[in-house]
Amino acid sequence: MLIPEEQPYLQGLNSYYIAIDRFVEHLQGEIGSGCLYCQSAKEEVLVYFDEHDIIRGVIQKNGEPAYTTRNMEPVLKSLGRTNFTIAVFALDPNAIFFWGQIPPFKRAQKILTSKEIRLPDLVYRLNAKKFYGFVQVKIIGLEERAILFLHKGSRIGGSYSWGKGGLDPSDNAYNQLLKLVQKEPAQFLIGHFQAEAHATDPRLEKQSITVPGTDVKIADLDRALELFLDHFVQVIRKKSKSEPMVLLKQEFMDKLDIYPFLDPFKDIFDYVDGRVHCSNEISRDTIAEGVVDCAWNVIKAHKLEKKFRAALSGCESKDILAACNIRVAR
């Protein structure tokens, strides 16, 4: 299991005295979003929630792979078998998107030490390898701990024992960690995120399917949307320290009344490692239109319209998106 390093909002609770579903409803009203970490002698359970829904449950028995579910029934069944101690962690809205969608991971067998490699050198090497995963940092002899999250080698945030929120992207928190590891010995444990398989990708099908009412192939529309999002990510990263896709998913949540299918927790649309993944529940052009609209809303909120227009000026995706009646230039 991987849990936030921040101090718990509540801890020392016993599942025997708590109705978990009602307790989560209470927490949704009190802290908005967060997670429950439930631990027994033979099993661990995580429950992620935002202010509206229970997002995900993770169940892991000792020595077995973790099992994830969006259905509360298996979670309640596990918690009903024996007593668990419970801790509650408050997570910021941007952090719940990240923590609630953490893919399966595998930790390295060897624990590195600051005597073997300095933390900045380790991060530099992981950046060169376009590493996707995390580094757990433990300061030996002190209570301070941290988890650094990296995507394609770039640090996207961290969870710090002295911090709040669960995913701090700031340089201040990272620099504080660097000061600690310069003064005190530390251990580093690396974990690799493993991409989950997406069942439906039209580019893997033998016959291409076109967008209804057009001659545009779905595979071509997917590529056009990927190019559009690549420009979006690059423009946002130059201006904001926040992860661009976290900002976009927040916008999805704000526009659920218009684009309910873009709910990040419905698995209808996702964008991972430069590739879009869509289910066939909603037409591809409808998904693309919603994504483009929300992306522009984020761009406008950061006052980056001119830079984004310039980035899109020579983009090959414009014509394909336009052929699907999706307005790119705004």
Secondary structure, DSSP 8 states (H G I E B T S, - for coil): -----S--SEEEEEGGG--HHHHHHHHHHHTSSEEEEEE-SSEEEEEEE-SS-EEEEEEEETTS--EEES-HHHHHHHHHHS--EEEEEE--HHHHHHHTT---EEE-SS-EETTTS-HHHHHHHHHHTT--EEEEEEETTSS-EEEEEEETTEEEEEEETT-SSS-B--HHHHHHHHHHHHHS-EEEEEEEE-----S--GGGSSS--B-TTSS-BHHHHHHHHHHHHHHHHHHHHHH-SS-HHHHHHHHHHHTTTT-GGG-TTS-SEEEETTEEEE-SSS-HHHHHHHHHHHHHHHHHHTT-HHHHHHHHTT-THHHHHHHTT-----
